[in-house]
Structure formats: C-alpha cells, structure tokens
Amino acid sequence: MQAKVVAVGPGKGKAKMTVKKGDLVLIGKYAGNEFKMGADELVILREEDILAVIEK
C-alpha cells in the first residue's frame, strides 16, 4: 500500500528519522494502527514498518 507521510515524531533515543513529512512511502497492508479522523483514514506506525520510500 502507498501512503503519504503527514507527520513524523522525533525518533527513539539518538536515532534520527529518515522519512519526513510529505514523503510517499510503501507500507505493508496490515502494518500499524488504522483510525479515522473526520474524512481522513490515518495509520500510525513505526519507521521499521515502512518498506520503502517511493518519492521524497
């Protein structure tokens, strides 16, 4: 599944996040926790659950 990154947390410890807001990523179908906010369907997941960055 393709997803667009809408927000990024600070990361764990000293590790910096490699994805940033606006990136188009590939994620597993059952990765993360899905929820609805208004008309938007969002997924909260860890950076390890991102399979690939398609477009930066």
C-alpha positions in Angstrom: 0.0 0.0 0.0 1.2 3.5 -0.7 0.9 6.2 2.0 1.8 9.9 2.3 3.6 10.9 5.5 1.6 13.6 7.2 3.6 13.8 10.5 6.9 12.5 11.9 7.9 12.1 15.5 11.3 12.8 17.0 12.5 9.2 16.8 13.9 7.0 19.6 16.9 8.0 21.6 19.7 9.4 19.4 18.4 7.9 16.2 17.1 10.4 13.7 14.1 9.7 11.5 14.9 9.0 7.8 11.5 9.9 6.5 10.0 13.3 6.6 6.6 15.0 6.1 5.4 14.8 2.5 7.3 11.6 1.6 5.4 8.9 -0.4 6.1 5.5 1.2 5.3 1.9 0.7 3.8 0.1 3.8 2.5 -3.4 4.5 -1.3 -3.9 4.2 -1.6 -4.8 7.9 1.1 -2.5 9.3 0.4 -0.1 12.1 -2.8 1.0 13.7 -5.5 2.5 11.5 -8.1 5.1 12.6 -10.4 7.7 11.1 -10.2 11.4 11.8 -13.0 13.2 10.1 -13.0 12.0 6.5 -9.3 11.0 6.6 -8.1 7.4 7.2 -4.8 7.5 9.0 -2.2 4.9 10.1 0.2 5.2 13.0 3.3 3.1 12.5 6.9 2.7 13.4 9.6 3.6 10.9 10.6 -0.1 10.8 7.2 -0.8 9.3 8.0 1.4 6.2 9.1 -0.9 3.4 10.4 1.8 1.0 10.4 5.5 0.3 9.0 5.9 -3.2 9.3 9.7 -3.5 10.9 12.4 -1.4 
